């Protein structure tokens, strides 16, 4: 490759999915041996462009060059053979196999006609050390944390000789220490000659780790800039087409708290790996307040919200919603009592991907849209159209299957559904995970509106800035327990961080 030949050049890329025009003459140039950020709103066409580059789908028109060679229309196998591989937002691992077995799958070391497991573990262990992606080769993938599972995805590509890595929202489900660890690894890979394209919504990450940034909007490439010449505000304006509020709102009138809307007393919950994932937790949330729970993921926040929502059993203790004891109530009864739930995993808990947008909008409330046991289709469609407009869900077609939408627009479906129910208490788990800056601003506004309308909001977020931006009070979870509860005025990243790591009790 000559010195000035880019690693990737994509020119005039067009891609339609039926009526949806995902890429409209999109362009991308990535230099050899750089970390290049690709940003844009949800549905801007970033993931589609990367899937075309990685050979997962062909473009309708346009050209793709890798290392100066025209590879337009190539397959995934051809891309991998040429050293181009993609790590997807939703992992593609086999949970019942070990780390080593997942990494070598399809390219296994053999001894005669048999799979050589010892050689696989040895060679994957060596690859872990060389790359800095440390994860035990013999462990089952089902037992890994999210951050470890992501390392396995990257190891799979490196095992196949990938030198161009395409990472789709790699930090969407990582804790801050895992993000810092990933940046170290990516810089080490880049310094070793790898080229990395990073799809992300997080502008601080763009500033932190990339050399150049390309911005997409509505399927088009609208800007390419050197990161050192850019700012988060400039990138956000290019993404959304207007100024976006990015700053944390430190000062705010304290909310007028009402009566206790949700109360937990001595709640203990079993987890997948621990007898006491939630250990003797007592907590209350008042009408008209947002209580934010901070904590490194894996400290019981997920199990706590699932127990309140009714999708995980409580071992001991009580949960009260208003005056009603809901400890043993089913999910439907909790919804009828006024509980709404934005789950942290939209694919597993929030949506049925093959159902239409309209049908996903009424999940859990189908009984309210039936007449004589038959679903009222026109009413369901009208409801969906109204919510699509209110929540700016794109494309604005209620008949599309949910899987046809981008991750951020899928998240908006869940939020539109849960916020349009008649609720008293809202559980919001990672409400802005994987959504763009414009949508984050919108979701934050909706959560504040709910609080100002006298609703109680229990927020769990891995984003410390989000907890500080939205909360009236902040609780910190560590090791399944509440390590601290404090008014927002006493909370800072520094103070909370010490409780999150267990340095203070």
C-alpha positions as CSV (number, residue, x, y, z in Angstrom):
1,X,0.0,0.0,0.0
2,X,1.5,3.4,-0.9
3,X,1.9,6.0,1.8
4,X,-1.1,8.1,0.8
5,X,-3.5,5.2,-0.1
6,X,-6.3,5.2,2.5
7,X,-7.2,2.0,4.3
8,X,-10.9,2.5,3.3
9,X,-12.5,4.6,0.6
10,X,-16.3,4.4,0.2
11,X,-17.8,6.5,-2.5
12,X,-21.5,7.4,-3.4
13,X,-23.0,4.5,-1.4
14,X,-26.7,4.1,-1.9
15,X,-28.8,1.5,0.0
16,X,-32.6,1.1,0.1
17,X,-34.7,-1.3,2.3
18,X,-38.0,-1.0,0.6
19,X,-39.2,2.5,1.2
20,X,-36.4,3.2,3.7
21,X,-33.4,5.1,2.1
22,X,-30.6,4.1,4.6
23,X,-27.6,5.5,2.6
24,X,-27.9,8.4,0.2
25,X,-24.6,8.8,-1.6
26,X,-22.6,8.3,1.6
27,X,-18.8,8.8,1.6
28,X,-16.1,7.5,4.0
29,X,-12.3,7.8,3.9
30,X,-10.3,6.2,6.6
31,X,-6.5,6.6,6.8
32,X,-4.3,3.6,7.4
33,X,-3.4,3.0,11.1
34,X,-5.9,5.5,12.6
35,X,-8.9,5.4,15.0
36,X,-11.7,7.0,13.0
37,X,-15.0,7.9,14.7
38,X,-18.2,7.5,12.7
39,X,-21.1,9.4,14.3
40,X,-24.7,10.5,13.6
41,X,-28.2,10.3,14.9
42,X,-30.0,7.0,15.3
43,X,-31.1,5.9,11.8
44,X,-28.4,8.1,10.1
45,X,-27.1,5.1,8.2
46,X,-23.9,4.4,10.1
47,X,-24.4,0.7,10.8
48,X,-25.7,0.1,7.3
49,X,-22.6,1.7,5.9
50,X,-20.4,-0.6,8.1
51,X,-22.4,-3.7,7.2
52,X,-21.8,-2.9,3.5
53,X,-18.1,-2.4,4.2
54,X,-17.9,-5.7,6.1
55,X,-19.6,-7.6,3.3
56,X,-22.8,-8.4,5.2
57,X,-24.9,-6.8,2.6
58,X,-24.3,-5.3,-0.9
59,X,-24.8,-1.6,-1.7
60,X,-27.4,-0.7,-4.4
61,X,-24.7,1.4,-6.0
62,X,-21.4,3.1,-5.2
63,X,-17.8,1.8,-4.8
64,X,-15.7,0.4,-2.0
65,X,-11.9,0.3,-1.9
66,X,-9.8,-1.3,0.8
67,X,-6.1,-0.7,0.6
68,X,-6.6,0.8,-2.9
69,X,-8.3,-2.4,-4.2
70,X,-11.9,-2.3,-5.5
71,X,-13.9,-4.7,-3.4
72,X,-17.4,-3.5,-4.2
73,X,-20.0,-6.2,-3.6
74,X,-17.7,-8.5,-1.7
75,X,-18.9,-11.1,0.9
76,X,-18.2,-11.4,4.6
77,X,-15.8,-14.3,3.9
78,X,-13.9,-12.2,1.4
79,X,-13.8,-9.2,3.8
80,X,-12.4,-11.4,6.6
81,X,-9.9,-13.0,4.2
82,X,-8.8,-9.4,3.4
83,X,-8.5,-8.6,7.1
84,X,-11.7,-6.5,7.6
85,X,-14.1,-7.6,10.4
86,X,-17.0,-6.1,12.4
87,X,-17.9,-6.3,16.1
88,X,-21.7,-5.8,16.3
89,X,-23.6,-3.9,19.0
90,X,-25.4,-7.1,20.0
91,X,-22.8,-9.9,20.4
92,X,-22.7,-13.0,18.3
93,X,-21.2,-15.5,20.7
94,X,-22.2,-19.1,21.7
95,X,-22.8,-18.9,25.4
96,X,-22.5,-22.7,26.0
97,X,-18.9,-22.7,24.5
98,X,-15.7,-21.5,26.2
99,X,-13.8,-18.3,25.3
100,X,-11.2,-20.3,23.3
101,X,-13.9,-22.4,21.5
102,X,-15.8,-19.1,20.5
103,X,-12.6,-17.4,19.3
104,X,-11.4,-20.3,17.0
105,X,-14.9,-21.4,15.8
106,X,-14.6,-22.1,12.1
107,X,-10.8,-22.0,12.2
108,X,-10.1,-24.6,14.9
109,X,-6.6,-26.0,15.4
110,X,-6.7,-29.7,14.8
111,X,-4.8,-32.8,15.8
112,X,-5.4,-35.2,13.1
113,X,-9.2,-35.2,12.6
114,X,-10.0,-34.0,16.2
115,X,-10.3,-30.5,17.6
116,X,-7.2,-29.7,19.6
117,X,-8.7,-28.0,22.7
118,X,-5.4,-27.6,24.5
119,X,-3.8,-25.9,21.5
120,X,-6.8,-23.6,21.1
121,X,-6.6,-22.5,24.8
122,X,-2.8,-22.0,24.5
123,X,-2.9,-20.0,21.3
124,X,-5.9,-17.9,22.4
125,X,-4.1,-17.2,25.7
126,X,-1.1,-16.0,23.7
127,X,-3.4,-13.8,21.6
128,X,-4.9,-12.3,24.8
129,X,-1.4,-11.3,26.1
130,X,-0.3,-9.9,22.7
131,X,-3.4,-7.8,22.3
132,X,-4.0,-6.8,25.9
133,X,-7.5,-8.3,25.7
134,X,-7.2,-10.3,28.9
135,X,-10.0,-12.9,29.4
136,X,-9.6,-16.6,30.7
137,X,-9.5,-18.9,27.6
138,X,-11.2,-21.8,29.4
139,X,-14.2,-19.9,30.9
140,X,-17.7,-20.4,29.5
141,X,-19.0,-17.3,27.6
142,X,-22.2,-17.6,29.6
143,X,-20.2,-16.7,32.8
144,X,-18.5,-13.6,31.4
145,X,-19.3,-10.0,32.1
146,X,-20.4,-7.8,29.2
147,X,-17.0,-6.2,28.9
148,X,-15.3,-9.7,28.8
149,X,-17.7,-10.9,26.1
150,X,-16.9,-7.9,24.0
151,X,-13.2,-8.7,24.3
152,X,-14.0,-12.2,23.0
153,X,-15.7,-10.6,19.9
154,X,-12.6,-8.6,19.2
155,X,-10.3,-11.6,19.8
156,X,-12.4,-13.6,17.2
157,X,-11.5,-11.0,14.5
158,X,-7.8,-10.8,15.5
159,X,-7.7,-14.7,15.4
160,X,-8.9,-14.4,11.8
161,X,-6.1,-11.9,11.0
162,X,-8.3,-8.7,10.9
163,X,-6.3,-5.5,10.5
164,X,-9.3,-3.3,9.9
165,X,-11.7,-3.4,12.9
166,X,-15.3,-2.0,12.6
167,X,-16.7,-1.5,16.1
168,X,-20.5,-0.7,16.4
169,X,-21.3,1.1,19.7
170,X,-18.6,-0.8,21.6
171,X,-19.1,1.0,24.9
172,X,-22.9,1.0,25.0
173,X,-22.9,-1.6,27.7
174,X,-19.5,-1.1,29.4
175,X,-18.8,0.4,32.8
176,X,-16.4,3.4,33.0
177,X,-13.4,1.2,34.0
178,X,-14.1,-1.2,31.1
179,X,-14.3,1.7,28.7
180,X,-10.9,3.0,29.9
181,X,-9.5,-0.6,29.4
182,X,-11.0,-0.8,25.9
183,X,-9.4,2.5,24.9
184,X,-6.0,1.2,26.0
185,X,-6.5,-1.9,23.9
186,X,-7.6,0.0,20.8
187,X,-4.6,2.4,21.1
188,X,-2.3,-0.6,21.4
189,X,-3.9,-2.2,18.3
190,X,-3.6,1.1,16.3
191,X,0.1,1.5,17.4
192,X,0.6,-2.1,16.1
193,X,-0.7,-1.0,12.6
194,X,-4.4,-1.8,12.9
195,X,-7.1,0.6,11.5
196,X,-10.2,1.1,13.6
197,X,-13.6,2.6,12.7
198,X,-15.6,3.4,15.8
199,X,-19.4,3.9,15.6
200,X,-20.4,5.8,18.7
201,X,-23.0,8.3,20.0
202,X,-20.7,9.5,22.9
203,X,-19.0,12.7,21.9
204,X,-16.5,12.6,24.8
205,X,-15.4,9.2,23.4
206,X,-14.9,10.7,20.0
207,X,-12.7,13.5,21.5
208,X,-10.8,11.0,23.7
209,X,-9.8,8.3,21.3
210,X,-10.1,9.3,17.6
211,X,-7.9,11.1,15.1
212,X,-10.6,11.9,12.6
213,X,-14.4,12.0,12.7
214,X,-17.0,11.5,10.0
215,X,-20.6,12.7,10.6
216,X,-23.6,11.2,8.9
217,X,-27.2,12.7,8.9
218,X,-30.2,11.1,7.2
219,X,-28.1,8.7,5.2
220,X,-25.6,11.3,3.9
221,X,-22.1,12.2,4.9
222,X,-22.3,15.8,6.1
223,X,-18.9,16.5,7.6
224,X,-15.4,15.0,8.0
225,X,-13.0,16.8,10.5
226,X,-9.8,16.3,12.4
227,X,-10.8,15.6,16.0
228,X,-8.3,18.1,17.4
229,X,-10.0,20.9,15.4
230,X,-13.5,19.8,16.5
231,X,-15.5,20.2,19.7
232,X,-18.5,18.2,21.1
233,X,-20.8,21.1,20.3
234,X,-19.6,21.3,16.7
235,X,-20.0,17.6,16.1
236,X,-23.4,17.6,17.8
237,X,-24.6,20.4,15.5
238,X,-23.4,18.5,12.4
239,X,-25.2,15.4,13.7
240,X,-28.5,16.9,14.5
241,X,-28.6,20.0,12.3
242,X,-29.1,22.3,15.3
243,X,-27.5,23.3,18.7
244,X,-28.0,20.6,21.3
245,X,-27.8,21.0,25.1
246,X,-24.8,18.9,26.1
247,X,-23.9,20.4,29.5
248,X,-24.9,18.8,32.7
249,X,-27.5,20.9,34.4
250,X,-25.9,21.4,37.8
251,X,-28.3,24.0,39.2
252,X,-32.0,23.3,39.5
253,X,-34.8,24.1,41.8
254,X,-35.3,21.1,44.1
255,X,-38.5,19.1,43.1
256,X,-41.4,19.4,45.5
257,X,-41.6,15.8,46.9
258,X,-44.9,14.3,47.5
259,X,-45.9,11.2,49.4
260,X,-43.9,8.0,49.1
261,X,-44.9,6.2,45.9
262,X,-42.5,3.2,46.0
263,X,-41.0,1.6,49.1
264,X,-38.6,-1.3,49.4
265,X,-38.0,-2.8,52.9
266,X,-35.1,-5.3,53.5
267,X,-35.4,-6.7,49.9
268,X,-33.1,-9.6,49.0
269,X,-32.9,-11.0,45.5
270,X,-31.0,-14.0,44.2
271,X,-28.9,-13.5,41.1
272,X,-27.5,-15.8,38.4
273,X,-24.1,-16.0,40.1
274,X,-24.9,-15.0,43.6
275,X,-27.3,-15.9,46.4
276,X,-27.6,-12.2,47.3
277,X,-27.4,-10.2,44.1
278,X,-29.5,-7.7,46.1
279,X,-28.8,-7.8,49.8
280,X,-31.2,-6.4,52.3
281,X,-32.0,-3.2,50.4
282,X,-34.4,-0.6,51.8
283,X,-35.2,2.4,49.7
284,X,-38.1,4.8,48.9
285,X,-39.0,7.1,46.0
286,X,-41.5,9.9,46.4
287,X,-44.0,11.3,44.0
288,X,-42.4,14.2,42.1
289,X,-38.8,13.1,42.4
290,X,-36.1,11.3,40.4
291,X,-34.0,9.0,42.5
292,X,-30.9,7.9,40.5
293,X,-29.0,4.8,41.3
294,X,-25.3,4.9,40.4
295,X,-22.9,1.9,40.5
296,X,-20.5,-0.1,38.3
297,X,-22.6,-2.7,36.4
298,X,-22.9,-6.0,38.1
299,X,-23.5,-4.6,41.6
300,X,-27.2,-5.6,41.8
301,X,-28.9,-2.7,40.0
302,X,-30.3,-4.9,37.2
303,X,-31.6,-7.5,39.7
304,X,-33.1,-4.8,41.9
305,X,-35.2,-3.2,39.0
306,X,-36.2,-6.7,37.7
307,X,-37.5,-7.6,41.2
308,X,-39.5,-4.4,41.4
309,X,-40.8,-4.9,37.8
310,X,-41.9,-8.5,38.7
311,X,-39.6,-10.4,36.4
312,X,-37.4,-11.7,39.1
313,X,-38.6,-13.2,42.4
314,X,-37.9,-11.6,45.8
315,X,-36.2,-14.0,48.3
316,X,-37.2,-11.8,51.3
317,X,-38.5,-8.3,52.1
318,X,-41.4,-6.3,50.8
319,X,-42.1,-3.9,47.9
320,X,-45.0,-1.4,48.2
321,X,-46.5,0.7,45.4
322,X,-48.5,3.5,47.1
323,X,-50.6,1.5,49.6
324,X,-50.5,-1.8,47.7
325,X,-48.1,-4.6,48.6
326,X,-46.9,-5.9,45.2
327,X,-44.1,-8.2,46.4
328,X,-45.8,-11.3,45.0
329,X,-47.9,-9.6,42.3
330,X,-47.4,-10.5,38.6
331,X,-46.2,-8.1,35.9
332,X,-49.7,-7.3,34.7
333,X,-51.0,-6.6,38.2
334,X,-48.0,-4.3,38.8
335,X,-48.8,-2.4,35.6
336,X,-52.4,-2.1,36.6
337,X,-51.3,-0.7,40.0
338,X,-49.4,2.1,38.2
339,X,-45.9,0.7,37.5
340,X,-44.1,1.4,34.2
341,X,-40.8,-0.1,33.2
342,X,-38.2,0.8,30.7
343,X,-36.0,-2.3,30.7
344,X,-32.2,-2.2,30.3
345,X,-32.1,-4.7,27.4
346,X,-34.6,-3.6,24.8
347,X,-34.1,-6.8,22.7
348,X,-34.6,-9.3,25.6
349,X,-37.2,-7.4,27.6
350,X,-38.5,-4.5,25.7
351,X,-39.5,-5.5,22.2
352,X,-40.6,-8.4,20.0
353,X,-38.4,-7.6,17.0
354,X,-40.6,-9.4,14.5
355,X,-43.7,-7.6,15.6
356,X,-44.6,-4.2,14.0
357,X,-43.8,-0.9,15.6
358,X,-47.6,-0.5,16.2
359,X,-47.9,-3.9,18.0
360,X,-44.8,-3.2,20.1
361,X,-46.4,0.1,21.2
362,X,-49.2,-1.8,23.0
363,X,-47.2,-4.7,24.5
364,X,-48.6,-5.5,27.9
365,X,-51.7,-3.5,27.2
366,X,-53.2,-5.5,24.4
367,X,-56.4,-6.0,26.5
368,X,-57.1,-2.3,26.2
369,X,-57.2,-2.5,22.4
370,X,-59.6,-5.4,21.9
371,X,-63.3,-5.6,21.2
372,X,-65.1,-9.0,21.7
373,X,-61.7,-10.6,21.9
374,X,-60.4,-9.2,18.6
375,X,-57.6,-6.6,18.3
376,X,-58.8,-3.2,17.1
377,X,-56.3,-2.7,14.3
378,X,-57.3,0.8,13.3
379,X,-57.1,2.0,16.9
380,X,-53.7,0.4,17.4
381,X,-52.4,2.0,14.2
382,X,-53.8,5.5,15.2
383,X,-52.2,5.1,18.7
384,X,-48.8,4.2,17.0
385,X,-49.0,7.1,14.6
386,X,-49.6,9.6,17.5
387,X,-46.6,8.2,19.5
388,X,-44.3,8.1,16.4
389,X,-45.0,11.8,15.9
390,X,-44.6,12.7,19.6
391,X,-41.3,10.8,20.0
392,X,-39.9,11.4,16.5
393,X,-39.5,7.7,15.7
394,X,-37.9,7.1,12.3
395,X,-38.9,5.8,9.8
396,X,-42.5,7.0,10.7
397,X,-44.1,3.8,9.5
398,X,-46.1,1.9,12.2
399,X,-46.3,-1.3,10.0
400,X,-42.5,-1.9,9.8
401,X,-41.1,-4.7,12.0
402,X,-39.2,-3.3,15.0
403,X,-36.0,-5.0,13.8
404,X,-36.0,-2.7,10.7
405,X,-35.3,0.3,12.9
406,X,-32.0,1.4,14.3
407,X,-31.2,0.7,17.9
408,X,-31.9,4.2,19.1
409,X,-35.3,4.3,17.4
410,X,-36.1,0.8,18.9
411,X,-35.3,2.4,22.3
412,X,-37.7,5.3,21.5
413,X,-40.5,2.7,20.8
414,X,-40.0,1.3,24.4
415,X,-39.9,4.8,25.9
416,X,-42.9,6.0,24.0
417,X,-44.9,2.9,25.2
418,X,-43.9,3.1,28.8
419,X,-44.3,6.9,29.1
420,X,-47.8,6.9,27.5
421,X,-49.2,4.4,30.0
422,X,-51.1,5.7,33.1
423,X,-48.3,5.2,35.6
424,X,-47.4,6.4,39.1
425,X,-43.9,5.0,39.3
426,X,-41.5,4.7,36.4
427,X,-38.5,2.3,36.5
428,X,-36.0,3.7,33.9
429,X,-33.1,1.3,33.4
430,X,-30.3,2.7,31.1
431,X,-33.0,4.8,29.3
432,X,-30.5,6.4,26.8
433,X,-28.3,3.4,26.1
434,X,-27.3,3.5,22.4
435,X,-29.2,6.6,21.5
436,X,-27.8,9.8,19.9
437,X,-27.3,13.2,21.5
438,X,-30.6,14.7,20.2
439,X,-32.6,11.7,21.5
440,X,-30.8,11.8,24.9
441,X,-31.8,15.5,25.2
442,X,-35.4,14.5,24.3
443,X,-35.5,11.5,26.7
444,X,-34.1,13.6,29.6
445,X,-36.8,16.2,29.0
446,X,-39.5,13.5,29.0
447,X,-38.2,12.0,32.3
448,X,-38.2,15.5,33.9
449,X,-41.8,16.1,32.6
450,X,-42.9,12.9,34.3
451,X,-41.3,14.0,37.6
452,X,-42.8,17.5,37.3
453,X,-46.2,15.9,36.7
454,X,-45.9,14.2,40.2
455,X,-44.6,10.8,39.0
456,X,-41.9,8.9,40.9
457,X,-38.9,7.9,38.8
458,X,-36.3,5.3,39.8
459,X,-33.4,5.7,37.4
460,X,-30.6,3.3,36.9
461,X,-27.8,4.4,34.6
462,X,-24.2,3.3,34.0
463,X,-23.6,6.9,32.8
464,X,-22.6,8.9,35.9
465,X,-23.2,12.2,34.1
466,X,-26.8,11.1,33.4
467,X,-27.5,10.2,37.1
468,X,-26.1,13.7,38.1
469,X,-28.0,15.5,35.4
470,X,-31.4,14.0,36.2
471,X,-31.6,13.0,39.8
472,X,-33.0,14.9,42.8
473,X,-31.4,12.3,45.1
474,X,-28.6,9.8,44.3
475,X,-28.2,6.3,45.7
476,X,-25.0,4.2,45.1
477,X,-25.1,0.4,44.9
478,X,-22.0,-1.6,45.7
479,X,-21.9,-5.4,46.2
480,X,-25.7,-5.7,46.2
481,X,-26.2,-3.2,49.0
482,X,-27.0,0.5,49.1
483,X,-23.6,2.1,49.9
484,X,-24.9,5.7,50.2
485,X,-28.0,7.9,49.6
486,X,-27.5,11.6,49.3
487,X,-29.3,14.8,48.0
488,X,-28.1,15.8,44.5
489,X,-26.4,18.9,46.0
490,X,-24.0,16.6,47.9
491,X,-23.2,14.4,44.9
492,X,-20.3,14.7,42.5
493,X,-18.5,12.3,40.3
494,X,-15.7,12.3,42.8
495,X,-17.9,11.5,45.8
496,X,-20.0,8.9,44.0
497,X,-17.0,7.3,42.4
498,X,-15.5,6.5,45.9
499,X,-18.7,4.7,46.9
500,X,-19.0,2.9,43.5
501,X,-15.6,1.3,43.9
502,X,-16.2,0.4,47.6
503,X,-13.4,2.8,48.8
504,X,-16.0,4.4,51.1
505,X,-18.8,2.7,52.9
